[in-house]
Amino acid sequence: MKIDFSQLTELLQELKQNPYKLYPVYTPHTGKILEFLVKEGDAVRGPTGTWLEKPGTPLFVLEREKNPKIIRASHNGIVQDLRLDLVNKFVEAGEQVLTIRHPLSQEEVISEILLSALLIVRAPETARYILSPDLAKKLEKEGLGKVRVKTGDELLIMTFMKRETPITLSQEGQFVIFQLYFKPFELVQSGSPLIGLCPVEDLPNLEKLITRIKEEWS
């Protein structure tokens, strides 16, 4: 694997021209939409606090079996595509009710670039994961961007139903552990990213690109 930096530059230009991400908001279950608590163009906030214990902005009220429930924003942004035609209407689960237009932060732009640039090791099953003991020790000592792995090295251990399965690096070559996307023993959905690997020879150029983003992206 080799990083295509021309493709990453194009992606960065696209993000500069349209520095937003759209998050559709759907009904979590069937029910009747009693009212909207926001208007088109309103600014909303997602959960905040150290543990995200402070709930997001109230968006609308959904009633099921005479029990009203307030549905709240999960992201910061601006309300658009508000479905006012659904007020006092019965809706199915999964009905799109509005969209939150979320402005990308510098950190989120870097995350988008890295997801495209890195070799992503994804969860093969919905399970809990930990780093292999040797890799965990090296990362604790040296940190991300320093620890090298090669074909056949054990990266992770998948734990599920008292069964432990090692996950090794199958891709040919030498890589640097550049990004971690999970926390040990937390449940990870199948297909979700676990580790981001950068080819050793591409590391200097990737670090330069990230520095450039930090300088250019306010």
JOZI-V687671 format. One record per backbone hydrogen bond with DSSP energy under -1.0 kcal/mol. NH is the residue of the N-H (numbers start at 1). CO is the residue of the C=O. If there is no record, write none. Layout:
# JOZI-V687671
nh=<NH/NH>
co=<CO/CO>
This chain:
# JOZI-V687671
nh=<5/8/9/10/11/12/13/14/15/16/17/18/20/21/23/25/27/31/32/33/34/37/41/42/44/48/52/54/57/59/60/61/62/63/64/67/69/71/73/77/78/79/80/83/84/86/87/88/89/91/94/95/97/98/99/100/101/102/104/109/110/111/112/113/114/115/116/117/118/119/121/123/127/128/130/132/136/137/138/139/140/141/142/143/145/146/149/151/152/153/155/156/157/158/159/160/163/165/167/169/175/176/177/178/179/181/185/186/188/191/192/194/195/196/197/198/200/202/203/206/207/208/209/210/211/212/213/214/215/216/217>
co=<3/4/5/6/7/8/9/10/11/12/13/14/18/102/100/98/95/91/63/89/61/59/79/39/77/54/49/48/45/71/71/35/69/32/67/64/62/60/57/44/101/42/99/97/82/83/84/33/86/31/27/92/25/25/80/23/78/21/19/105/106/107/108/109/110/111/112/113/114/197/195/192/188/159/157/155/132/133/134/135/136/137/138/139/177/143/175/173/169/150/167/167/130/165/128/163/160/158/156/153/149/198/147/196/196/194/129/183/127/123/189/121/121/179/119/176/174/199/200/202/203/204/205/206/207/208/209/210/211/212/213>
